[in-house]
Amino acid sequence: MQRRRFTIEFKQQVIQEAKEVGNAAQVARRHNINPKMLYRWMEQAEHTDWKTTDSASKAIAAYTPSPQEFRSLEGENKQLKELLGEKDLEIAVLRDLLKKQNPAYRTKLK
């Protein structure tokens, strides 16, 4: 079976139609192409759209916190890490206690 090649214009037209209809598999059948291929085209189109977008639009899309927000998030992150460490220590102590109370208990807890 010979491999078919599609033009960029055709791919863009099919992708646009699939977005409008909302059912890519149906559009693929209508154009006699494999639905997986259409999904691949759509995924590639998303990545190329980001590459061709101007930097001013990307700056709006990418969120960067202010220095105050960043310090606040760092503090919260530190607090959560400490809490997680305390919980891990508590679990380790409880496991040791369980082993001491029941020496025949050999299952590994994770």
C-alpha positions as CSV (number, residue, x, y, z in Angstrom):
1,M,0.0,0.0,0.0
2,Q,1.4,3.3,-1.0
3,R,1.8,6.1,1.5
4,R,-0.3,9.2,1.0
5,R,1.0,12.7,1.5
6,F,-1.2,15.5,2.6
7,T,-0.6,19.2,2.1
8,I,-0.4,21.6,5.1
9,E,-3.4,23.4,3.9
10,F,-5.4,20.2,3.8
11,K,-4.2,19.3,7.3
12,Q,-5.2,22.7,8.7
13,Q,-8.6,22.5,7.0
14,V,-9.3,19.1,8.6
15,I,-8.0,20.2,12.0
16,Q,-10.2,23.3,11.9
17,E,-13.2,21.2,10.9
18,A,-12.6,18.7,13.7
19,K,-12.4,21.5,16.2
20,E,-15.7,23.0,14.9
21,V,-17.5,19.7,14.8
22,G,-16.1,18.4,18.1
23,N,-15.8,14.8,16.8
24,A,-12.4,14.2,15.3
25,A,-13.1,10.5,14.5
26,Q,-16.2,11.4,12.4
27,V,-14.2,14.1,10.5
28,A,-11.4,11.6,9.9
29,R,-13.9,9.1,8.4
30,R,-15.4,11.7,6.2
31,H,-12.0,12.5,4.7
32,N,-11.0,8.9,4.6
33,I,-8.0,9.2,6.9
34,N,-7.1,7.3,10.1
35,P,-8.4,9.0,13.3
36,K,-5.1,8.5,15.0
37,M,-3.4,10.5,12.3
38,L,-5.8,13.3,12.7
39,Y,-5.2,13.3,16.5
40,R,-1.5,13.4,15.8
41,W,-1.9,16.4,13.4
42,M,-4.0,18.2,16.0
43,E,-1.3,17.6,18.7
44,Q,1.4,18.8,16.4
45,A,-0.6,21.9,15.4
46,E,-0.9,22.8,19.1
47,H,2.8,22.7,19.5
48,T,3.5,24.7,16.3
49,D,1.0,27.3,17.4
50,W,3.0,28.0,20.5
51,K,6.2,28.2,18.5
52,T,4.8,30.7,16.1
53,T,3.2,32.9,18.7
54,D,4.9,36.2,19.3
55,S,6.6,36.7,22.6
56,A,4.3,39.5,23.9
57,S,1.4,37.0,23.8
58,K,3.4,34.4,25.5
59,A,4.3,36.8,28.3
60,I,0.6,37.2,29.0
61,A,-0.1,33.4,28.9
62,A,2.8,32.6,31.3
63,Y,2.1,33.5,34.9
64,T,5.0,34.8,37.0
65,P,4.3,35.6,40.6
66,S,5.4,38.9,42.1
67,P,8.3,38.8,44.6
68,Q,5.8,39.0,47.6
69,E,3.8,36.1,46.2
70,F,6.9,34.2,45.5
71,R,8.2,34.6,49.1
72,S,4.7,33.7,50.4
73,L,4.7,30.5,48.3
74,E,8.2,29.6,49.4
75,G,7.2,30.0,53.1
76,E,4.1,27.8,52.5
77,N,6.2,25.2,50.7
78,K,8.7,25.1,53.6
79,Q,5.9,24.8,56.1
80,L,4.4,21.9,54.2
81,K,7.7,20.1,53.9
82,E,8.2,20.4,57.6
83,L,4.7,19.0,58.2
84,L,5.4,16.1,55.8
85,G,8.6,15.3,57.6
86,E,6.8,15.3,61.0
87,K,4.2,12.9,59.6
88,D,6.9,10.6,58.1
89,L,8.6,10.5,61.5
90,E,5.3,9.8,63.2
91,I,4.6,6.9,60.9
92,A,8.1,5.5,61.5
93,V,7.6,5.6,65.2
94,L,4.2,3.9,65.0
95,R,5.7,1.2,62.8
96,D,8.4,0.5,65.3
97,L,5.9,0.4,68.1
98,L,3.8,-2.1,66.1
99,K,6.8,-4.3,65.5
100,K,7.7,-4.2,69.2
101,Q,4.1,-5.1,70.3
102,N,3.8,-7.9,67.7
103,P,7.2,-9.4,66.8
104,A,5.6,-12.0,64.5
105,Y,4.3,-9.1,62.3
106,R,6.6,-9.3,59.3
107,T,4.7,-7.6,56.5
108,K,6.4,-4.5,55.1
109,L,4.4,-1.4,55.2
110,K,5.1,1.4,52.8
